Amino acid sequence: MNYFIRVPNEIFEDVVSGQLKDCDLKTYIYLIKKVGSKECIYMPLEKMSEELSVNERTLKRSLSRLEGAKHIERKRTIRNTQTKLKTFVKAKNVFKVKGRLVRN
């Protein structure tokens, strides 16, 4: 099934400014697809890197940059790591940017 994914401009602005790299955008879009309507995902780094077809170290650096830019939040659990989006489209004109609710 093909569908569109809405990505907030703040992500693109951070890529253009150099704070994030283009591979971080790929990682972020992957996370959007995996999280869906849930609050967060619990997935091992190995599986994520396999599904994205990237090296684990590359993925780790990408996640670290996204976390540093406050677009995601990661917490270690007993078995996996919890990844939560802090920047996403909540509804048509409602966004959450770096954890803050923004209405357009």
Backbone torsions as a table, in degrees:
resi	resn	phi	psi	omega
1	MET	NA	132.0	176.7
2	ASN	-98.4	137.9	176.5
3	TYR	-154.9	164.9	179.9
4	PHE	-93.1	147.2	175.4
5	ILE	-116.7	126.3	179.1
6	ARG	-86.3	122.9	179.0
7	VAL	-115.1	124.7	179.7
8	PRO	-61.0	145.9	-179.7
9	ASN	-57.4	-29.3	-178.2
10	GLU	-58.3	-33.8	177.5
11	ILE	-65.5	-49.1	179.6
12	PHE	-62.5	-40.3	179.1
13	GLU	-60.9	-39.2	178.3
14	ASP	-69.4	-31.9	176.1
15	VAL	-69.3	-46.5	-179.5
16	VAL	-63.0	-39.2	-178.6
17	SER	-72.7	-16.0	179.9
18	GLY	95.9	-3.0	178.3
19	GLN	-67.9	-34.7	175.4
20	LEU	-118.7	158.4	176.3
21	LYS	-104.1	165.9	-178.9
22	ASP	-62.7	-30.6	177.2
23	CYS	-67.9	-25.5	176.3
24	ASP	-68.5	-35.0	176.8
25	LEU	-63.7	-43.5	177.4
26	LYS	-60.2	-43.7	178.8
27	THR	-63.8	-43.3	-179.3
28	TYR	-62.7	-44.4	179.3
29	ILE	-63.9	-40.0	175.8
30	TYR	-58.4	-44.8	179.9
31	LEU	-63.6	-40.1	177.5
32	ILE	-58.1	-46.0	-179.3
33	LYS	-63.5	-40.1	-177.5
34	LYS	-73.7	-39.8	-179.1
35	VAL	-68.4	-43.3	-179.6
36	GLY	58.1	-126.0	-178.8
37	SER	-94.2	0.2	179.2
38	LYS	-77.9	170.1	179.8
39	GLU	-80.6	-33.8	-177.5
40	CYS	-159.4	174.9	174.9
41	ILE	-126.8	154.8	174.0
42	TYR	-121.3	105.3	-177.7
43	MET	-146.2	134.7	178.5
44	PRO	-66.8	148.7	179.9
45	LEU	-57.5	-37.8	-178.3
46	GLU	-59.9	-45.3	-178.8
47	LYS	-67.9	-41.1	178.8
48	MET	-61.9	-45.4	-178.3
49	SER	-65.8	-35.5	177.3
50	GLU	-65.3	-46.9	-179.2
51	GLU	-67.2	-31.0	179.1
52	LEU	-86.8	-11.0	-176.2
53	SER	58.7	46.0	175.7
54	VAL	-131.2	158.3	177.6
55	ASN	-65.1	145.9	-179.2
56	GLU	-59.1	-39.9	179.8
57	ARG	-65.1	-39.1	178.1
58	THR	-63.1	-44.4	179.4
59	LEU	-64.0	-41.5	179.4
60	LYS	-60.4	-44.1	178.4
61	ARG	-65.5	-39.9	179.2
62	SER	-62.8	-46.9	178.1
63	LEU	-62.9	-36.8	178.8
64	SER	-64.9	-42.2	177.7
65	ARG	-65.5	-42.6	178.1
66	LEU	-62.6	-38.4	178.3
67	GLU	-70.1	-39.8	178.2
68	GLY	-63.2	-33.1	178.2
69	ALA	-82.9	-0.4	178.4
70	LYS	66.3	28.6	175.8
71	HIS	-89.8	-22.6	175.9
72	ILE	-136.2	166.0	175.1
73	GLU	-133.5	131.8	-179.9
74	ARG	-122.4	136.0	177.6
75	LYS	-133.4	134.6	177.8
76	ARG	-76.2	132.7	174.8
77	THR	-113.8	-173.9	-178.7
78	ILE	-63.2	-44.4	-175.6
79	ARG	-103.3	-37.9	-174.4
80	ASN	-135.1	-165.1	173.9
81	THR	-117.8	134.4	177.5
82	GLN	-85.9	128.0	176.6
83	THR	-117.9	123.7	-176.8
84	LYS	-123.1	132.2	177.2
85	LEU	-77.3	133.7	176.2
86	LYS	-106.6	-17.4	177.5
87	THR	-123.4	117.2	179.6
88	PHE	-166.1	166.9	176.3
89	VAL	-88.6	119.1	-177.3
90	LYS	-88.9	-42.8	178.6
91	ALA	-150.3	-175.1	-174.3
92	LYS	-47.6	-55.4	-179.0
93	ASN	-118.7	24.6	179.9
94	VAL	-122.2	125.4	-177.9
95	PHE	-124.7	156.1	169.5
96	LYS	-117.1	118.1	-177.2
97	VAL	-118.6	116.8	-179.7
98	LYS	50.6	37.7	176.2
99	GLY	91.0	-8.3	-179.8
100	ARG	-101.5	139.4	177.5
101	LEU	-79.4	128.4	-179.1
102	VAL	-127.7	131.0	176.1
103	ARG	-107.2	138.1	-178.2
104	ASN	-104.6	NA	NA
